[in-house]
């Protein structure tokens, strides 16, 4: 299996929706916005407004190769990675949501 990583652009919004969007488009949560916006904006964005907010984010210029802030680097669960063939390479000292972060390869 190979994984191809491409920028999340407006033209690729359907791919972004597949990865981040909820199964129910009227859902008041998901799209991984709680880590990207403040509490007030997060609570205001409900249902389709969340998708439109993410679509607008995808319309902005790519980040010019700058490193992503580690608080924004949540990418999935250990089980998700293990189901696609990753294995634990090492423990880390980092914690996210009360759980230890692992180095999976």
VEXKOLTI-889189 format. One record per atom (N, C-alpha, C): residue number from 0; residue in three letters; atom name; x, y, z. Coordinates in steps of 0.1 Angstrom, whole numbers. Example, Ala and Ser with C-alpha at 12.3 -4.5 7.8 and 13.67 -1.06 7.14 Angstrom:
+-----+--------+-------+-------+-------+-------+
| num | residu | atome |  east | north |    up |
+-----+--------+-------+-------+-------+-------+
|   0 |    ALA |     N |   132 |   -57 |    78 |
|   0 |    ALA |    CA |   123 |   -45 |    78 |
|   0 |    ALA |     C |   132 |   -33 |    78 |
|   1 |    SER |     N |   128 |   -22 |    71 |
|   1 |    SER |    CA |   137 |   -11 |    71 |
|   1 |    SER |     C |   129 |     0 |    79 |
+-----+--------+-------+-------+-------+-------+
This chain:
+-----+--------+-------+-------+-------+-------+
| num | residu | atome |  east | north |    up |
+-----+--------+-------+-------+-------+-------+
|   0 |    UNK |     N |     8 |   -12 |     0 |
|   0 |    UNK |    CA |     0 |     0 |     0 |
|   0 |    UNK |     C |     9 |    12 |     0 |
|   1 |    UNK |     N |     5 |    22 |    -8 |
|   1 |    UNK |    CA |    13 |    35 |    -8 |
|   1 |    UNK |     C |     3 |    46 |    -4 |
|   2 |    UNK |     N |     8 |    56 |     3 |
|   2 |    UNK |    CA |     0 |    67 |     7 |
|   2 |    UNK |     C |     6 |    79 |     0 |
|   3 |    UNK |     N |    -3 |    87 |    -7 |
|   3 |    UNK |    CA |     1 |    99 |   -13 |
|   3 |    UNK |     C |    -5 |   111 |    -6 |
|   4 |    UNK |     N |     4 |   120 |    -2 |
|   4 |    UNK |    CA |     0 |   131 |     6 |
|   4 |    UNK |     C |     0 |   144 |    -3 |
|   5 |    UNK |     N |   -11 |   151 |    -4 |
|   5 |    UNK |    CA |   -12 |   162 |   -12 |
|   5 |    UNK |     C |   -18 |   174 |    -4 |
|   6 |    UNK |     N |   -16 |   186 |    -7 |
|   6 |    UNK |    CA |   -21 |   197 |     0 |
|   6 |    UNK |     C |   -37 |   197 |     0 |
|   7 |    UNK |     N |   -43 |   202 |    10 |
|   7 |    UNK |    CA |   -57 |   203 |    11 |
|   7 |    UNK |     C |   -62 |   216 |     5 |
|   8 |    UNK |     N |   -65 |   215 |    -8 |
|   8 |    UNK |    CA |   -69 |   227 |   -16 |
|   8 |    UNK |     C |   -84 |   226 |   -18 |
|   9 |    UNK |     N |   -89 |   237 |   -23 |
|   9 |    UNK |    CA |  -103 |   238 |   -26 |
|   9 |    UNK |     C |  -107 |   228 |   -37 |
|  10 |    UNK |     N |   -98 |   225 |   -46 |
|  10 |    UNK |    CA |  -100 |   215 |   -57 |
|  10 |    UNK |     C |  -101 |   201 |   -51 |
|  11 |    UNK |     N |   -95 |   199 |   -40 |
|  11 |    UNK |    CA |   -94 |   186 |   -34 |
|  11 |    UNK |     C |  -104 |   185 |   -21 |
|  12 |    UNK |     N |  -113 |   194 |   -21 |
|  12 |    UNK |    CA |  -122 |   195 |    -9 |
|  12 |    UNK |     C |  -129 |   182 |    -6 |
|  13 |    UNK |     N |  -133 |   175 |   -17 |
|  13 |    UNK |    CA |  -140 |   162 |   -15 |
|  13 |    UNK |     C |  -131 |   152 |    -7 |
|  14 |    UNK |     N |  -118 |   152 |   -10 |
|  14 |    UNK |    CA |  -109 |   143 |    -3 |
|  14 |    UNK |     C |  -108 |   148 |    12 |
|  15 |    UNK |     N |  -108 |   161 |    14 |
|  15 |    UNK |    CA |  -107 |   166 |    28 |
|  15 |    UNK |     C |  -120 |   162 |    35 |
|  16 |    UNK |     N |  -131 |   163 |    29 |
|  16 |    UNK |    CA |  -144 |   159 |    35 |
|  16 |    UNK |     C |  -144 |   144 |    38 |
|  17 |    UNK |     N |  -138 |   136 |    30 |
|  17 |    UNK |    CA |  -138 |   121 |    32 |
|  17 |    UNK |     C |  -130 |   119 |    45 |
|  18 |    UNK |     N |  -119 |   126 |    47 |
|  18 |    UNK |    CA |  -110 |   124 |    58 |
|  18 |    UNK |     C |  -115 |   130 |    71 |
|  19 |    UNK |     N |  -120 |   142 |    70 |
|  19 |    UNK |    CA |  -124 |   150 |    82 |
|  19 |    UNK |     C |  -138 |   151 |    85 |
|  20 |    UNK |     N |  -147 |   150 |    75 |
|  20 |    UNK |    CA |  -161 |   153 |    77 |
|  20 |    UNK |     C |  -168 |   142 |    84 |
|  21 |    UNK |     N |  -179 |   145 |    90 |
|  21 |    UNK |    CA |  -188 |   135 |    97 |
|  21 |    UNK |     C |  -196 |   128 |    87 |
|  22 |    UNK |     N |  -201 |   116 |    90 |
|  22 |    UNK |    CA |  -210 |   108 |    82 |
|  22 |    UNK |     C |  -223 |   116 |    79 |
|  23 |    UNK |     N |  -227 |   123 |    90 |
|  23 |    UNK |    CA |  -240 |   131 |    89 |
|  23 |    UNK |     C |  -236 |   145 |    87 |
|  24 |    UNK |     N |  -238 |   151 |    75 |
|  24 |    UNK |    CA |  -234 |   165 |    72 |
|  24 |    UNK |     C |  -241 |   175 |    81 |
|  25 |    UNK |     N |  -251 |   172 |    88 |
|  25 |    UNK |    CA |  -258 |   181 |    97 |
|  25 |    UNK |     C |  -252 |   180 |   111 |
|  26 |    UNK |     N |  -242 |   172 |   113 |
|  26 |    UNK |    CA |  -236 |   170 |   126 |
|  26 |    UNK |     C |  -230 |   183 |   131 |
|  27 |    UNK |     N |  -231 |   186 |   144 |
|  27 |    UNK |    CA |  -226 |   198 |   150 |
|  27 |    UNK |     C |  -211 |   197 |   154 |
|  28 |    UNK |     N |  -205 |   186 |   151 |
|  28 |    UNK |    CA |  -191 |   184 |   155 |
|  28 |    UNK |     C |  -183 |   178 |   143 |
|  29 |    UNK |     N |  -171 |   176 |   146 |
|  29 |    UNK |    CA |  -161 |   169 |   137 |
|  29 |    UNK |     C |  -154 |   180 |   128 |
|  30 |    UNK |     N |  -148 |   176 |   117 |
|  30 |    UNK |    CA |  -140 |   183 |   109 |
|  30 |    UNK |     C |  -127 |   188 |   116 |
|  31 |    UNK |     N |  -124 |   182 |   127 |
|  31 |    UNK |    CA |  -112 |   185 |   135 |
|  31 |    UNK |     C |  -110 |   200 |   137 |
|  32 |    UNK |     N |  -121 |   207 |   140 |
|  32 |    UNK |    CA |  -120 |   222 |   141 |
|  32 |    UNK |     C |  -117 |   226 |   156 |
|  33 |    UNK |     N |  -120 |   217 |   165 |
|  33 |    UNK |    CA |  -118 |   221 |   179 |
|  33 |    UNK |     C |  -103 |   224 |   182 |
|  34 |    UNK |     N |   -94 |   219 |   175 |
|  34 |    UNK |    CA |   -80 |   221 |   177 |
|  34 |    UNK |     C |   -75 |   233 |   168 |
|  35 |    UNK |     N |   -84 |   239 |   160 |
|  35 |    UNK |    CA |   -79 |   249 |   150 |
|  35 |    UNK |     C |   -85 |   263 |   153 |
|  36 |    UNK |     N |   -97 |   263 |   160 |
|  36 |    UNK |    CA |  -103 |   276 |   162 |
|  36 |    UNK |     C |  -106 |   277 |   177 |
|  37 |    UNK |     N |  -109 |   289 |   181 |
|  37 |    UNK |    CA |  -112 |   291 |   196 |
|  37 |    UNK |     C |  -126 |   285 |   199 |
|  38 |    UNK |     N |  -129 |   284 |   212 |
|  38 |    UNK |    CA |  -141 |   278 |   217 |
|  38 |    UNK |     C |  -154 |   285 |   211 |
|  39 |    UNK |     N |  -154 |   298 |   211 |
|  39 |    UNK |    CA |  -166 |   305 |   206 |
|  39 |    UNK |     C |  -169 |   302 |   192 |
|  40 |    UNK |     N |  -159 |   303 |   183 |
|  40 |    UNK |    CA |  -161 |   300 |   169 |
|  40 |    UNK |     C |  -165 |   285 |   167 |
|  41 |    UNK |     N |  -158 |   276 |   175 |
|  41 |    UNK |    CA |  -161 |   262 |   174 |
|  41 |    UNK |     C |  -176 |   259 |   177 |
|  42 |    UNK |     N |  -181 |   266 |   187 |
|  42 |    UNK |    CA |  -195 |   264 |   191 |
|  42 |    UNK |     C |  -205 |   270 |   181 |
|  43 |    UNK |     N |  -201 |   281 |   174 |
|  43 |    UNK |    CA |  -210 |   287 |   165 |
|  43 |    UNK |     C |  -211 |   279 |   152 |
|  44 |    UNK |     N |  -201 |   272 |   148 |
|  44 |    UNK |    CA |  -201 |   265 |   136 |
|  44 |    UNK |     C |  -208 |   251 |   138 |
|  45 |    UNK |     N |  -220 |   250 |   133 |
|  45 |    UNK |    CA |  -228 |   238 |   134 |
|  45 |    UNK |     C |  -232 |   234 |   120 |
|  46 |    UNK |     N |  -234 |   221 |   118 |
|  46 |    UNK |    CA |  -239 |   215 |   106 |
|  46 |    UNK |     C |  -231 |   219 |    94 |
|  47 |    UNK |     N |  -238 |   223 |    83 |
|  47 |    UNK |    CA |  -230 |   226 |    71 |
|  47 |    UNK |     C |  -221 |   238 |    72 |
|  48 |    UNK |     N |  -223 |   246 |    82 |
|  48 |    UNK |    CA |  -214 |   258 |    84 |
|  48 |    UNK |     C |  -200 |   253 |    87 |
|  49 |    UNK |     N |  -199 |   242 |    93 |
|  49 |    UNK |    CA |  -185 |   236 |    96 |
|  49 |    UNK |     C |  -178 |   233 |    83 |
|  50 |    UNK |     N |  -185 |   226 |    74 |
|  50 |    UNK |    CA |  -179 |   222 |    61 |
|  50 |    UNK |     C |  -175 |   235 |    53 |
|  51 |    UNK |     N |  -184 |   245 |    53 |
|  51 |    UNK |    CA |  -181 |   257 |    46 |
|  51 |    UNK |     C |  -168 |   264 |    52 |
|  52 |    UNK |     N |  -167 |   264 |    65 |
|  52 |    UNK |    CA |  -155 |   270 |    71 |
|  52 |    UNK |     C |  -143 |   262 |    67 |
|  53 |    UNK |     N |  -143 |   249 |    66 |
|  53 |    UNK |    CA |  -132 |   241 |    62 |
|  53 |    UNK |     C |  -129 |   244 |    47 |
|  54 |    UNK |     N |  -139 |   245 |    39 |
|  54 |    UNK |    CA |  -138 |   248 |    25 |
|  54 |    UNK |     C |  -130 |   261 |    23 |
|  55 |    UNK |     N |  -134 |   271 |    31 |
|  55 |    UNK |    CA |  -127 |   284 |    30 |
|  55 |    UNK |     C |  -112 |   282 |    35 |
|  56 |    UNK |     N |  -110 |   274 |    45 |
|  56 |    UNK |    CA |   -96 |   272 |    49 |
|  56 |    UNK |     C |   -88 |   265 |    37 |
|  57 |    UNK |     N |   -94 |   256 |    30 |
|  57 |    UNK |    CA |   -87 |   250 |    19 |
|  57 |    UNK |     C |   -85 |   259 |     7 |
|  58 |    UNK |     N |   -92 |   271 |     7 |
|  58 |    UNK |    CA |   -90 |   280 |    -4 |
|  58 |    UNK |     C |   -78 |   290 |    -1 |
|  59 |    UNK |     N |   -73 |   289 |    11 |
|  59 |    UNK |    CA |   -62 |   298 |    15 |
|  59 |    UNK |     C |   -49 |   293 |     8 |
|  60 |    UNK |     N |   -38 |   301 |     7 |
|  60 |    UNK |    CA |   -25 |   296 |     2 |
|  60 |    UNK |     C |   -20 |   285 |    11 |
|  61 |    UNK |     N |   -12 |   275 |     5 |
|  61 |    UNK |    CA |    -5 |   265 |    13 |
|  61 |    UNK |     C |     4 |   271 |    22 |
|  62 |    UNK |     N |    10 |   265 |    33 |
|  62 |    UNK |    CA |    17 |   272 |    44 |
|  62 |    UNK |     C |    32 |   274 |    41 |
|  63 |    UNK |     N |    35 |   273 |    28 |
|  63 |    UNK |    CA |    48 |   276 |    23 |
|  63 |    UNK |     C |    59 |   268 |    30 |
|  64 |    UNK |     N |    56 |   255 |    33 |
|  64 |    UNK |    CA |    65 |   246 |    39 |
|  64 |    UNK |     C |    69 |   248 |    54 |
|  65 |    UNK |     N |    62 |   257 |    60 |
|  65 |    UNK |    CA |    64 |   259 |    74 |
|  65 |    UNK |     C |    59 |   247 |    82 |
|  66 |    UNK |     N |    66 |   245 |    93 |
|  66 |    UNK |    CA |    63 |   234 |   102 |
|  66 |    UNK |     C |    49 |   236 |   109 |
|  67 |    UNK |     N |    41 |   226 |   109 |
|  67 |    UNK |    CA |    28 |   226 |   116 |
|  67 |    UNK |     C |    30 |   226 |   131 |
|  68 |    UNK |     N |    23 |   235 |   138 |
|  68 |    UNK |    CA |    24 |   235 |   152 |
|  68 |    UNK |     C |    20 |   221 |   158 |
|  69 |    UNK |     N |    27 |   216 |   167 |
|  69 |    UNK |    CA |    25 |   203 |   172 |
|  69 |    UNK |     C |    11 |   201 |   178 |
|  70 |    UNK |     N |     5 |   212 |   183 |
|  70 |    UNK |    CA |    -9 |   210 |   189 |
|  70 |    UNK |     C |   -19 |   208 |   178 |
|  71 |    UNK |     N |   -15 |   210 |   165 |
|  71 |    UNK |    CA |   -24 |   208 |   154 |
|  71 |    UNK |     C |   -21 |   195 |   147 |
|  72 |    UNK |     N |   -12 |   187 |   152 |
|  72 |    UNK |    CA |    -7 |   175 |   145 |
|  72 |    UNK |     C |   -14 |   162 |   148 |
|  73 |    UNK |     N |   -25 |   163 |   155 |
|  73 |    UNK |    CA |   -33 |   151 |   157 |
|  73 |    UNK |     C |   -37 |   145 |   144 |
|  74 |    UNK |     N |   -34 |   132 |   142 |
|  74 |    UNK |    CA |   -37 |   126 |   130 |
|  74 |    UNK |     C |   -45 |   113 |   130 |
|  75 |    UNK |     N |   -48 |   108 |   142 |
|  75 |    UNK |    CA |   -56 |    96 |   143 |
|  75 |    UNK |     C |   -52 |    87 |   155 |
|  76 |    UNK |     N |   -59 |    76 |   156 |
|  76 |    UNK |    CA |   -57 |    67 |   167 |
|  76 |    UNK |     C |   -46 |    56 |   164 |
|  77 |    UNK |     N |   -41 |    50 |   175 |
|  77 |    UNK |    CA |   -31 |    40 |   173 |
|  77 |    UNK |     C |   -38 |    28 |   165 |
|  78 |    UNK |     N |   -50 |    25 |   168 |
|  78 |    UNK |    CA |   -57 |    14 |   161 |
|  78 |    UNK |     C |   -58 |    17 |   146 |
|  79 |    UNK |     N |   -61 |    30 |   143 |
|  79 |    UNK |    CA |   -62 |    33 |   129 |
|  79 |    UNK |     C |   -49 |    31 |   121 |
|  80 |    UNK |     N |   -38 |    35 |   127 |
|  80 |    UNK |    CA |   -25 |    33 |   121 |
|  80 |    UNK |     C |   -21 |    18 |   121 |
|  81 |    UNK |     N |   -24 |    10 |   131 |
|  81 |    UNK |    CA |   -20 |    -4 |   131 |
|  81 |    UNK |     C |   -28 |   -11 |   121 |
|  82 |    UNK |     N |   -41 |    -7 |   119 |
|  82 |    UNK |    CA |   -49 |   -14 |   108 |
|  82 |    UNK |     C |   -44 |   -12 |    94 |
|  83 |    UNK |     N |   -36 |    -2 |    92 |
|  83 |    UNK |    CA |   -30 |     1 |    79 |
|  83 |    UNK |     C |   -15 |    -3 |    78 |
|  84 |    UNK |     N |   -11 |   -11 |    88 |
|  84 |    UNK |    CA |     3 |   -17 |    87 |
|  84 |    UNK |     C |    14 |   -10 |    95 |
|  85 |    UNK |     N |    11 |     1 |   102 |
|  85 |    UNK |    CA |    21 |     7 |   111 |
|  85 |    UNK |     C |    23 |    -1 |   123 |
|  86 |    UNK |     N |    35 |     0 |   129 |
|  86 |    UNK |    CA |    37 |    -7 |   142 |
|  86 |    UNK |     C |    44 |     3 |   151 |
|  87 |    UNK |     N |    43 |     0 |   164 |
|  87 |    UNK |    CA |    49 |     9 |   174 |
|  87 |    UNK |     C |    65 |     8 |   173 |
|  88 |    UNK |     N |    71 |    20 |   171 |
|  88 |    UNK |    CA |    86 |    20 |   170 |
|  88 |    UNK |     C |    92 |    24 |   183 |
|  89 |    UNK |     N |    85 |    33 |   191 |
|  89 |    UNK |    CA |    90 |    38 |   203 |
|  89 |    UNK |     C |    80 |    45 |   211 |
|  90 |    UNK |     N |    82 |    46 |   224 |
|  90 |    UNK |    CA |    74 |    55 |   233 |
|  90 |    UNK |     C |    80 |    69 |   232 |
|  91 |    UNK |     N |    72 |    79 |   236 |
|  91 |    UNK |    CA |    77 |    93 |   236 |
|  91 |    UNK |     C |    73 |    98 |   250 |
|  92 |    UNK |     N |    78 |   110 |   253 |
|  92 |    UNK |    CA |    75 |   117 |   266 |
|  92 |    UNK |     C |    62 |   126 |   264 |
|  93 |    UNK |     N |    57 |   127 |   252 |
|  93 |    UNK |    CA |    46 |   135 |   248 |
|  93 |    UNK |     C |    33 |   129 |   252 |
|  94 |    UNK |     N |    23 |   138 |   256 |
|  94 |    UNK |    CA |    10 |   133 |   260 |
|  94 |    UNK |     C |     0 |   141 |   252 |
|  95 |    UNK |     N |   -11 |   135 |   247 |
|  95 |    UNK |    CA |   -22 |   142 |   240 |
|  95 |    UNK |     C |   -35 |   137 |   246 |
|  96 |    UNK |     N |   -43 |   146 |   251 |
|  96 |    UNK |    CA |   -56 |   142 |   257 |
|  96 |    UNK |     C |   -55 |   132 |   268 |
|  97 |    UNK |     N |   -44 |   133 |   275 |
|  97 |    UNK |    CA |   -42 |   124 |   287 |
|  97 |    UNK |     C |   -36 |   110 |   283 |
|  98 |    UNK |     N |   -33 |   108 |   270 |
|  98 |    UNK |    CA |   -28 |    95 |   265 |
|  98 |    UNK |     C |   -14 |    98 |   260 |
|  99 |    UNK |     N |    -5 |    88 |   262 |
|  99 |    UNK |    CA |     9 |    89 |   257 |
|  99 |    UNK |     C |     9 |    89 |   242 |
| 100 |    UNK |     N |    17 |    98 |   236 |
| 100 |    UNK |    CA |    19 |    97 |   221 |
| 100 |    UNK |     C |    30 |    87 |   218 |
| 101 |    UNK |     N |    28 |    80 |   207 |
| 101 |    UNK |    CA |    37 |    70 |   203 |
| 101 |    UNK |     C |    44 |    73 |   190 |
| 102 |    UNK |     N |    55 |    68 |   187 |
| 102 |    UNK |    CA |    62 |    68 |   174 |
| 102 |    UNK |     C |    58 |    56 |   167 |
| 103 |    UNK |     N |    49 |    57 |   157 |
| 103 |    UNK |    CA |    45 |    46 |   149 |
| 103 |    UNK |     C |    51 |    47 |   135 |
| 104 |    UNK |     N |    56 |    36 |   130 |
| 104 |    UNK |    CA |    62 |    36 |   116 |
| 104 |    UNK |     C |    57 |    24 |   108 |
+-----+--------+-------+-------+-------+-------+
